Amino acid sequence: MRDASKQEPRLPDHRPRESALPHSDPAILARLLDEWMQGDETEQRETFEILRRSLDEDRPAAYKLFP
């Protein structure tokens, strides 16, 4: 007889879920995407430079991602 006090591990639930967004109105989502796309260009350039330097920092000269 099985010991009822021991439970088998549960597998993750992979069923599709409803959207986590409170609104599924395409116009609202499109406006939100437009707002995200119109970021501060100076900040984006500075952030990219930091990222670029970080990625190439410890790479040999022949293997740089951003020559």
URTAGI-V775346 format. One record per backbone hydrogen bond with DSSP energy under -0.5 kcal/mol. CO is the residue of the C=O (numbers start at 1). NH is the residue of the N-H. If there is no record, write none. Layout:
[[CO NH] [CO NH]]
This chain:
[[2 4] [3 6] [5 7] [12 14] [25 29] [26 30] [27 31] [28 32] [29 33] [30 34] [31 35] [32 36] [33 37] [34 38] [37 39] [39 41] [40 44] [41 45] [42 46] [43 47] [44 48] [45 49] [46 50] [47 51] [48 52] [49 53] [50 54] [51 55] [52 56] [53 57] [56 59] [60 63] [61 64]]
